[in-house]
Amino acid sequence: MAETAATLTEIRARIDELDRELVGLLARREALVRQAAPLKSDGQAVRAPDRVAQVVARVRTLASEAGADPDLIERIYRGMIQAFIDMETDEHHRITGGSAPRTR
């Protein structure tokens, strides 16, 4: 049991390190999304369903190449993309003076 606990502790420490890296990468992604917001003409351009489909297809391929479950990666990305769309919509409205931010 002690060996299992030590192994679990090690695994959790490695996960914590990956989380630190992921948060840094997500912060960089957020900064880029914020830069893109004022360049978009309207809410449809922010939602960009064709771009979402393109990103999802690309990450599914990347997941397969990395030995990850493409369905799991797609679910994670769709959630992340929606969160960024919500944030970008708010940012777009703030910058362009839009009358009403999106509803959640």
C-alpha positions as CSV (number, residue, x, y, z in Angstrom):
1,M,0.0,0.0,0.0
2,A,2.8,2.4,0.8
3,E,4.3,1.8,-2.7
4,T,1.0,2.5,-4.3
5,A,0.7,5.8,-2.3
6,A,4.3,6.7,-3.3
7,T,3.5,6.0,-6.9
8,L,0.3,7.9,-6.8
9,T,2.1,10.9,-5.1
10,E,4.7,10.8,-7.9
11,I,2.0,10.7,-10.6
12,R,0.1,13.5,-9.0
13,A,3.3,15.6,-8.9
14,R,3.9,15.0,-12.6
15,I,0.2,15.9,-13.3
16,D,0.7,19.1,-11.3
17,E,3.8,20.0,-13.3
18,L,1.8,19.4,-16.6
19,D,-1.0,21.6,-15.2
20,R,1.5,24.4,-14.6
21,E,2.7,24.1,-18.3
22,L,-0.8,23.8,-19.6
23,V,-2.0,26.9,-17.7
24,G,1.0,28.8,-19.2
25,L,0.1,27.7,-22.7
26,L,-3.6,28.6,-22.1
27,A,-2.6,32.0,-21.0
28,R,-0.6,32.5,-24.2
29,R,-3.7,31.2,-26.2
30,E,-5.9,33.7,-24.3
31,A,-3.6,36.6,-25.2
32,L,-3.8,35.7,-28.9
33,V,-7.6,35.3,-28.8
34,R,-7.8,38.8,-27.1
35,Q,-5.7,40.2,-30.0
36,A,-8.0,38.6,-32.5
37,A,-11.2,40.0,-31.0
38,P,-11.0,43.5,-32.4
39,L,-10.1,42.2,-35.9
40,K,-13.5,40.4,-36.2
41,S,-16.4,42.1,-37.7
42,D,-19.3,40.6,-35.7
43,G,-20.5,37.8,-33.4
44,Q,-20.6,35.3,-36.3
45,A,-16.9,36.0,-37.0
46,V,-16.2,35.5,-33.3
47,R,-18.0,32.1,-33.3
48,A,-16.4,31.1,-36.6
49,P,-18.0,27.6,-36.9
50,D,-15.8,26.7,-39.9
51,R,-12.7,27.6,-37.9
52,V,-13.9,25.5,-35.0
53,A,-14.4,22.5,-37.2
54,Q,-10.9,23.0,-38.7
55,V,-9.3,23.2,-35.2
56,V,-11.2,20.1,-34.0
57,A,-10.2,18.1,-37.1
58,R,-6.6,19.1,-36.6
59,V,-6.4,18.3,-32.9
60,R,-8.1,14.9,-33.5
61,T,-5.3,14.1,-36.0
62,L,-2.7,15.4,-33.5
63,A,-4.3,13.3,-30.8
64,S,-4.1,10.1,-32.9
65,E,-0.4,10.9,-33.7
66,A,0.4,11.4,-30.0
67,G,-1.4,8.2,-29.0
68,A,-4.2,10.0,-27.2
69,D,-7.9,9.3,-27.5
70,P,-9.2,11.7,-30.3
71,D,-12.7,11.7,-28.8
72,L,-11.4,12.8,-25.4
73,I,-9.2,15.5,-27.0
74,E,-12.2,16.7,-29.1
75,R,-14.4,17.0,-26.0
76,I,-11.6,18.9,-24.1
77,Y,-11.0,21.2,-27.1
78,R,-14.7,21.9,-27.7
79,G,-15.1,23.0,-24.1
80,M,-12.0,25.1,-24.3
81,I,-13.0,26.7,-27.6
82,Q,-16.4,27.5,-26.2
83,A,-14.9,29.2,-23.2
84,F,-12.6,31.2,-25.4
85,I,-15.5,32.2,-27.7
86,D,-17.4,33.4,-24.6
87,M,-14.4,35.5,-23.5
88,E,-13.8,36.8,-27.0
89,T,-17.4,37.7,-27.5
90,D,-17.2,39.8,-24.3
91,E,-13.9,41.3,-25.4
92,H,-15.3,42.1,-28.9
93,H,-18.3,43.8,-27.4
94,R,-16.1,45.8,-25.0
95,I,-13.8,46.9,-27.8
96,T,-16.4,47.7,-30.4
97,G,-19.0,49.1,-28.1
98,G,-21.5,46.4,-28.8
99,S,-24.8,46.9,-27.0
100,A,-25.1,43.6,-25.3
101,P,-22.6,40.9,-24.4
102,R,-23.5,37.3,-25.3
103,T,-25.7,35.3,-23.0
104,R,-24.3,32.2,-21.3
